[in-house]
């Protein structure tokens, strides 16, 4: 079996995607399918950590727009990411692959606290590590969390799983003339304001020299394809 292009990665999965065709909540068939894709990526020989959003349950920005303070709204959103991590952890372990959910918040009755040492330990044991709770601070997105955690644990790339097959000059669902990019620099992604990730995430990736690969998770096996170097996506690097 060919070696994966990246030996250690952080995969960012949106919470909204876990809802499947529903407008809210966790769609179990979707979670099970993603769990299978994560297991396949691990079986290629890559060490896999995952950051999941919480938008299928609570979006902090939306909550705060209704009168709740932004720090409180963001905290609610970060707690939702822990729920998603627990759902994925259970789905992965049902398939026989060891996994471990970690949280940026202290919640010992629910899951272990994130530390760099614990991630290194569990990755070395062959577990898929699920990183919940965002950064533990308000005003930061889970995109930024993914880049931060990747830098902290020495990952070689961030794999940004979306519902489109890369970065476009505009929303391809709204603008059929939108141009798709095969490759961008971090600075070009920021200056172009392409919104596939927030500017803070791109800036941190630039500072830490982390490539970001933006690809569609809609096709089963797409994570493994990216790791084999045969996937279809946009590389943001340099």
N, C-alpha and C positions, 0 to 999 in steps of 0.2 A: 504493500500500500504506500502511495506517495506521501511524503511528509507534508503537513499543512504549511501554507505560506506563513502563517502567524502561529507561534507556539503558545502564546497566552493572549487572550482577548477579553475585552469587556463588550458584551452585546447589550445594546439599549433597545428595549421593546416598549412601545407605547401602551399605556393602560387601556386606551380606547380600543385598541386592536383586540384585547382580551374579551371585549363585549360581543365579539362576533357580529351577527346581524342585529343584535339587540341595541337599544339606545342606552342601556344602563346595565351594570352588573357584570358577572363573570359567566361567559358561555363555556360550559365544560368541554364540548368537542373541540373548540378552538384552543383552549388551554392544553388539552391532551395532544393536539397536533403539534403545538409549539414545543411541548415537552419532548415529543419524539424527535423533533428537529434538533433540539439542544443535545439530546443524548447522542444522536448521530454525529454531531460536531465533536463531542467529547471522544467518541470512539475513533475519530480520525487521528487522535493523539494530541489535540489542542487542549490546553487548560482553559476552562470556560467560567467566567463570572458574568452575571446578568444584573442589569439595572432595569427595573420596571417602573413605568409611570403609574399614576393613580386616577387618571381622568375618567375611567369607566365607573368610578365610584364617587370621587369628590375632586373637583378642580378648585384649588385654593383661590385663584384669581376670580373665578365666578362667584364663589362664596363671599369673598370680600367685597365684590361689587354690590352685594345686597345688604351691606351694613355691618358685617363682621369685620374686625380689623384684619389687615393683610397678614400680620404674623400669625394670628389665630387661624385664618383661612388656609394659609400655607401649611401650618402644622396638621390640620385636618387632612390636607392632600397627602402629606408625607405619611400619615398613618394609613391612608388608603393603599399606598405602595407596599406597606408591610403585609396587608391582607392579600394583595396580588402575589407577593413572593411566597406566602404560605400556600396559596392555591397551586402555584407552579411546583413548589417543593413536594407537595403531596402527589401531584401528577407524575413527576419524575420518579419518585421513589416507588410508586405503584408499578412502574415499568422495570423495576429492578436496578436502577442506577442510584447510587448514593448522592444526596444533595444536602445542602445546609443553608438555611435562611439566616441572615445576619441583619441587624438593624442599627441605624445610627443613634437610636434612642435606647436607653436602658429599660428593658422590659423582660426581666429574667423568666417570668412565668410563660412567656410567649416565644421568644427566640433570643439567641445570643447577641451580645453587643459586637458591632463591627470593630475590629482592629486589623492592622496590616498583618500582624503575626498570625491571627486566626485564618485570614484568607490564604496566606502562604501555606499554612498547615493543611487546610482542607483541600486546596488545589493539588498539593503534593500527594494527598491520599486518593486522588482521582475523583473527588466530589465536584459536582456543579454547584457553584456558590451563588446565592441569590441575595442581592444587596438592596435592602429596603430602607425606608426612612429618609430618602434623599441625602443631603449633606448634614441633616440635623439642624439646619438653619433656614429661616424664611428668606424669601426673595431670590432663591436659587432654583433653577429648573432641574428636572431629572436628566436633561441633556448635559448640563454642566456637571451634575453628579457623576455621570458616566465617564466623562473626561477626567474629572478629579480622581475618581477611584482607579481608573486605568493608570494615571500617573503615579498614584500612591503605591500600587502593587506591582509596578514594572511591566504592565501589559505592553504588547507591541502594536496594538491597534484598537480602535473603537469601531465596532460594527453597528451602524445605526439602521435598525430595521424599520421600514416605513411601509406605506401602501402604494408607493411609486418606485420605479426602478432606477432612481438616481436623483441628482439635482437638476432642476429645470430653471430656465430664466423667468418662468411664470408658472402658475398652477396649470398643469397640462389638462386637467379635467375641465377647466374653464376657458383656456386659451389653446386651441389646437395648433397654433403656430409657435408655441413655446419651444425653446431650444434646450435640448438635453446636453449636459456636459459629461464627457468621459473623465475629465480630470480638472481640478481647480486647486489653487493654493489657498491656504487659510485666509490670507489677506483678501483674495478675490471673493471668497465666500462672504466675508464680512462686508466688503465694499458693495457687493451686488445685492446685499440684503435679501438673500434667497429664502430665508426663513425655514429651511429644512431643519436647522438647529439655531439656537439663539446665539447672538454675537459673543456672549461671555464664554460659551462652550468652545466656539471656534478660536477665540483669543487665547484661552488656556491651552488648547491643543497646539496652537502655534508656538506658545511659550515653551511647551514641554516636548515639542517635535513629535507629536503623536498623529499618525495618519487616521483619518476617519473615512470609512467606506459606507456610503449610503446606498441601500439596496431595498428591494421589495421582499417582504416576508410572506407575501400572498401565495407564492409557489412553494409547495412542500420541498424540502431539501435545499432551499436557497442559502441557508447559513453554511452548510457543508460545501456548496458550490463556491461561495466566496473564499472559504478557507483553502480549497483546492486550487484557487486561482482561475477558476472557470466561470465564476458568477458574473452577472450583469449588474453593474453599479457604477457609481461615481466615486473616484478616489479624491479626497481632499487632503493634500499634503504639501509640505515645502513652503 
